[in-house]
Amino acid sequence: MPKKAKAAGSRKEEGPVPCKQMKVEAAGGPSALNFDSPSSLFESLISPIKTETFFKEFWEQKPLLIRRDDPALATYCGSLFKLTDLKSLCSQGLYYGRDVNVCRCVGGKKKVLNKDGKAHFLQLRKDFDQKRATIQFHQPQRFKVFILQLEGEKHWRLYHPTVPLAREYSVEAEERIGRPVHEFTLKPGDLLYFPRGTIHQADTPAGLAHSTHVTISTYQNNSWGDFLLDTISGLVFDTAEEDVELRAGIPRQLLLVESTAVATRRLSGFLRMLADRLEGTKELLSSDMKKDFIMHRLPPYSAGGGAELSTPGGKLPRLDSVVRLQFKDHIVLTVLPDQDQSDEAQEKMVYIYHSLRNRRETHMMGNEEETESHGLRFPLSHLDALKQIWNSSAVSVKDLKLTADEEKENLVLSLWTECLIQVV
């Protein structure tokens, strides 16, 4: 029987690029947000830009400003999260630092005005009104399924995309990196996209009491460098099983001295050998990035935060059943060395991780509970049968590529127990 999976453990400076502006015609009515699927939601979010156009012309290339002047759409966006919502959440229990930060700019520097312990709405409102403080609400998706709000206007400045400074925030950006490349004001309902590494600064225009915006950050830790770090260990593991040179000991006392020319030449040779091997590799062992993605993903929208998927539903799968995978976008299948073995003769196992039981209330909050991965592991002999289920719209249990009927039934029963498949 399968076992439960255990928890794991220079770019050139670019010149100014044009900031494309698209305008939504009011005559067509507001762009309704479509929650039928992640793809439909994204399509409605960037409407009228087509998804194919966005990823071809703008994604990680240049900023995109979508103007939406429709009053009905502005009203809708402004209703998604307001001060009254913050008041309600405070009554449920919000804490300074963990859930909210109160800060303001003093003398060109960020000053944090947090109190200790629980945040009370009256104090937040006082800081907001009297001190003109900014209230940063962390991970609001823990409490609301979707949030997009732009109340009032907000003035934005975008600077050159650049990696080294992208992680450093400064209210004196103009003094450090020159004048802004783009400068514009957002109105209610507008949407602004800018690529990875773009330094940005937001200000409330003069004459307005306040402005509100939501930042949707995506695709973190998904660079080629991250992928290389994730896959190279698996490639080395596979190669070392066949090449005795990689299993030979390093020179004595190498770790106690600075890197030598001999060691550098040897490592260079190994890297060239790995590059040659990579050219003919059909599948890469990439586990950490896949696992991290699933562990930190929200549960399926239809799962209501995951509570509904604690127990399976529908018919119990049998040998004569036809089954299909459900919530495929929330499941990853990967092959990696057995995590229960620590010796050199580690066998490969098939691991399945899923986000069906992730908790919305702890999403992206760094809790220990969040680091627990949910899933199963199977012997490598089950890989072909699992791929049948993964790559088919529906498959008969008796046709699974396993030797014994008992193995076939045990496989689908394990997947059904985790709510990963359903009988059709």
N, C-alpha and C positions, 0 to 999 in steps of 0.2 A: 504494500500500500504506500502511496506517496506520503511524504512528510510535509508539515507546514514549513514554509520558508522562514528562516531566521532573519532578524534585523541585521543590517550591515553595520556595517559601519562606513615691427615698427612701421607704423604707418606713416606715409608721407603727408605733409601738411597740404590740405586740399584748399583750393581757391573757393571763392563765393559761388554758390549755386542758386539758381532762381527758385523762389518759393512759389510753387504753383498754387493758384487760388481757383477753387470751383464754387459756383454759386447754385443753390437749390432754388428753383423757381417756386414762388409761393402758390402759383395757380394750380400746381399739382397736389397741394396739400402737404402735411407734414410727413416726413419719412418715418413710418412706423417701425419700431424695433420688433424683429421677428425672433421669438425664442424657441422655435421648433427644433433647432439644432445649433451647435456652435458655428457652423459655416453660415447658416442663414442669419444668425445674429450679427456676425461680422459683416456680412453683405449689407444688412440694413444700417449698420453703424457707419459705414463709409459711403453710403449712398449719396450722390448718384455715381460715384466712382465704382467701376467694376473691379472685382477681386483680381482678375487677371491683369488689368491695367495697373492696379496698385502695386502688385509684387514685381511687375516688369519695369515700371518707371520710377517708383518712389521708394520701395522697401530698401532700407539701408543705403539709399542713394541721395535723396534730397527731401527737404521738408514739403509738406502738403497741408494747405489751409483750406478747409471746406467751410464756406460761408452759408449759414442757414438763417435767413431773415424772416421765416414764417413765424408769426406770433403764437400760433397754436403749438408748434414744435418747441418754441422757447418756454412756453408755459409748462408743457409736459416735462421737459428736462429739468426745469426748476422745481418740479414737484417730487422728484425722485429722492431727494435728500435735503432736508431743511433743518433749521434750528430746533423746530419742534421734534424732529426725529432724534436729534442729539439729546434733548431733554428726556425723551422716553428711554433712550439707552442709558443715560446717567442713572435713572431709577433702577435699572437692571444691574448696575455695577460696572463702572469704568474706572480705570486707575491711571494716574499720571505715569508717563514713561512707557508703560506697557500698551495702553490703548490710545491715549491722547498726549500731545505735547502742546504747551502754550509758549509762544516765543514772539519776539519782535526785534526789529533792527534798531540798535542803539549805537550811534557813532560809527556806522559802517560795519558793525559786527553783530552777529546773532547772539541774542541774550535769551536764555531759557527761563521762563517764569513759573515752572512747575511747582506745585505744592507737594506734600507727602501724602501717600495713600490714595484714598478714593477721590475721584473728581466729582464735584457737585455742580449742577447746572447753573445755579445762581452765581457762583464764583467764576465759572467759565464765561458767563454772560457779562459779568462785571469787567473782567479782563478784556473781553472782546469790545465792549462799548467804550469804557473809560480809558483803557491803555492802548486801544487800537491794536491789540495783539492778534497774532495769527494762531488759529487752532488747527493743529495737524491731527487728523483722525486716522489712526493706523488700521490698515487692512479692513476697510468697511465691508468688504464682501463677506466677512464672518457673520454679519447681521442682515445684510440686504443682498438678495440674489443678484441684482445689477444696480449700479449707481453711475449716473452720468449727469452732472449738474454744472451749469455755468450761470450763476445768479449775478446780475450786473455785468459790467465790463471788466476785462482784465488785460493789462498791457504786457506784452511779451517782447523780449529781446533774444535773438538767437545769434550765437557766435560760431566761428569756424569749427567744424567737426575735428576733434583731436583727442587721441587716446589718453596721453598723460594727465591732462587737466580735466578730463571728463568727470573724474570722481571727486574733484575738489570744488566746493561751492564757495563763491565769494560775492558779496554785494558790491565789491569794487572791481568787478570784472573788466570794465573799460580801461582801468589803469593797468591791468595785468596783461590783457591780450588784445587791446585795441578796441576800436568802435564795433558795434554790432553789425553783423552781416544783414540781418533782417530785423525790423521793428514794426510791430502792428498791434492792434487792439482786438481782442476777442469779445464777441457779444453772445448773449444767451443762445444756446443751441449750436454754436460753432464748434468745430473739431479741428485740432492741430496735431499733426504727426511730425516728428523729427527723428532722424536716424540715430543709431547708437553713437555715443561719443560727442553729441552736440551739447555744448555748454549753453545753458538757458537761465534766464532770470525773469521772474514775474513780479509785476507791481500793480497796485490798484491805482487807476488814473485819478488825478486830482479832481476833487469835487464829488467823488462817490464815497459813500459810507463804508462799503466793503465789497469784496468780490470773492467768488467761490469757484474752485475748479477741482477736478479729480484727475490724478495722474494714473494712467494705466501703463504699467511697465511690463514689457514682454521680452521673451527670448534671452533672458540672462543666462550666463554660463553655457552658451551654445555656440561658441566660436570654434573655428578650426583648431585653435590651440587646445581648447577644452576636449575636443573630440580626439585629437592626437594623444593627449595624456591618458584618455580613457581607453583607447584601443591598443596603444603600444604595449601595455603590460600583457594583454592577451596574446598578441603576436609573439612577444618574447617567450611566453609560456609554451606556446605551440612549437616554436622553433627549437627551444631548449630540449624538448622531448626527443628530437631527432638529431640534433647536432651536439656532439660531445664537447666541442670547443666552448660552447656557452655554459656548460656545466663544470668546466675546469676552474680551479681556484684562482683568485686574483693574486698578484705578487704579494709576498709577505710584507707586512707593515705598510702597505699602500694607503690604508686608511689613516695612518699616523703622520703622513707627510703630504706636502702639496702635490697636486696632480703632476705627473711626469709625462715627458714626451712619449715614452713607451706606452703608457696607459691611454693617452690621447689617440695614438695611431691605432691601437687595438680596438678602442671603442668606435673609431671612425670606420674601421673595417667591418665591425659587427653591424653598424648602421647601414652601410652599403649592402650587406648581405640581407638585412631585413627589408630594405627597399626592394630588392630583387624578388624576394619572397612575396612581398605585398602585391606585386603586379599580378601574381597568379592566384591570389587568395579570393575565394568566392564569398566567404562569410567572415566578418570580423567579430571578435569577442568584445562587445561593448555593453558592459553591465552597469557601471556606476552611474552614467548619465541617464540611462533608461530608468534605473531604479530611483534616482533622485527626482526625475520628472514625475513619476507616478506617486512617490511618497508625498510630494508637495502639491499635488493637484487636488482641486475640489472634487467631491464625489459627483456622479452624474446629476444633472439638474433634476431629472425625474425622480431621483432617489430621496428628495426632501432632506438633504443633509446626511444621507447614509442610513438613517434609521430603518427605512423600509427594506433595506437589503441585508439585514442581519440574519435573516432566514430565507431559504430558497422558496420559490413558489412554483405552481404548476405541477405537471405529472412527474413522477419519479422515472428517470431514464432506465430503460431496459435494453437487452440485446436487440430486440426488434424495433427499437425506437429510431426516429430521425431527430437529430439535434442540430442546433445552430448556436453560434457564439453571439452573445449580447454585450453591449457596452464595449465594443472592440477598441475604441479610442481611449479607454481607461484601463487597458490591460497591455502588458508587455511580456513577450516570451524571449528568453535569452538562455544561452548556454555558457556555463562557466565552471571552474573547478569546484568540487564538493567543499562547501564551507565547513563541514563537520570533520574534515580530514586535515591534519597538519603536517603529514609526512610528505616526502618528495613524490610519492606515487599517487598523487591525487587523481581521482577519477572525475570526468566531466559529468555534470548533471544538468537537467533542464529546469530552469526556474521560471515561475510565472508570478508576476507581481501585479497588483491591481489597486485602484483607488476607490473601490465601491464602498469601503467602510471608513474612509477618511472622514474626519469631523470638520464641518464648516467652522465651528466656533474656535478651533485651534489653528486654522489655516494660516500658514506663513508666520506663525508667532514664535517659532523657535522652541516650542515645548518638547520635553523629552518624549511625551506620548506621540508627538508628530513624527519622530524618527523611527517608529515601529512600522515595518512594512508588512503588508498583508499579501498572502499568496500561498503557492504550493511548489513542491519540487518533485521531479520524476526522474527515473533512470534515463540515460541517454537513448535507450532502446525505444522509448515512447515518443521520440522527437518527430518521426514521420507521421505518426497518428495525430499528434497535436497539430502539425502543419496542415493535415487534411481538414481539421476543424477550423483552423485559422483562415485557410484560403478558400473555403467553400461557403456558399450561402446556406447550405444545409447538407448534412452527411448522415448516412445510415451507420449506426453503431456497429453492426455486424461487418461493415466494409472497412473498418479501421485497420490500419496496417500493424496489427499485433498478432502474435502467435496464438494465444489462448483467448477463448471467449470470456473467461473470468477477468483477464487483464483489460479487455475492452469495456466490460461493465464497471470495473473498479475505476477506470480512468474517467468515464463520463459521470459517474456518481461523485467523484471527488470534485470535478469542475462544477457540477450542479449544486453541490453543497456550498460552494463559494459564490453561488449566484452568477457564474460566468457563462453558463449555457442554459438553454430552455428546450423542452421537447416541443416539436412542431407537428 
